[in-house]
Amino acid sequence: MGLLWWLSDQPATGMGLPHPWDKGAHFAAYGLLGFLLGMALGDFRPAFFLAALYGVVDEAHQSLVPGREAFGWDLVADFLGAYLGARWGGRWGAPKAFPP
């Protein structure tokens, strides 16, 4: 999350990824975030919620950085990546105990 925040805090220099590769970067970054949160929390729902909420906060933050903008399609890519990452990461949680 800190790395995503730092990257979003960089002023635009014209060196960003071209469309549509920037959406792939959003998808991959939030996929990794969702996966890591899913692994840590062991459940899909809170992992997805936290990653998606962070995407909203990060896009709002990015809109305040000089030369940067927040795009709705970036948020869609964030949500899709967070969903798939959290879905996959939540499967690797601690095993459930069997009833006696």
N, C-alpha and C positions, 0 to 999 in steps of 0.2 A: 504494500500500500504506500509505503514511503517512496519507493522508486517511481510508482505511478504519479504520485503527487509532485515529485521533483521534475519528472518529464513534462507534466502539464504546466509547470511553473516557468518553463523556458519560453522567452519571447520568440515570436515567429521570426525566422530568418530567411524564409523562402526555400529552405533545404528539407522540408518535411517530405514524407512519403507521398507519392502521387496517388490520385484516385484510380482504382479502387483498393490499392494496397494498404492505404491507411485504415480502411475498415477491417482488413485482415489482421492488422496489428492490434486494433482494439479487441477483436474477437479473441486473438491468442492471449493477450495480456489478461483479459477478464476471465478467459477460460482457465488460465493458470491460477488466478486468484480464487475462482470458484472451487477449483480442484483442491487447492491447499486448505481453504476454509472447510470444505467437505471432509477432508482427511482429519483436520483438527477437531471438528465438531461431531463427526460421525453421523451426520444427518443432512439430507439434501435441503430441506426447507430453510433452516436458519442460515446455511451456507449461501444459498441462492439469494435470500433476502439481504444479507449483509453485503454480498458482492454487488448486487443490483443497486442497493442504496448508495454504496460507495461510488458507483458509476454516475449516479445522479449528482452527488456532491462534487465529484471530480470534474464533471462537465460544467457545473455552475462555477467552480473555481477557475477553470480554464477560460471561461467567458470574461473574467475580470483581468486576465493577463494581457498586456499590450500586444496587439498584433495577432492574438489568438481568438478563435470563435468556438462556440459550442454548437454542434449540429445534432439534429434529431436522429440521423442515420448512424452517427457515432454511438449514440445511446442504445439504439437497436442492436448494433454489433456488440456492445458491452453486455447487454441483457442476454443475447444468445450465447455468447461465450461463457458468461457466468452460469447460465442454466446448464449447459452441457458439462462444464467443468465441475460444478457442484453435484450434478447427477452422477458423474463418474467417480468423483472423490468421496462422496457419501457412501458409496458401495464398499469402500475399503476400511470402514470404521471397525471398531472393536466388535468381535463376534458376539452375537446374542447368546445368553445362557439358555440352555435347555431346561424346561420345567422338570422337576424331580419325579 
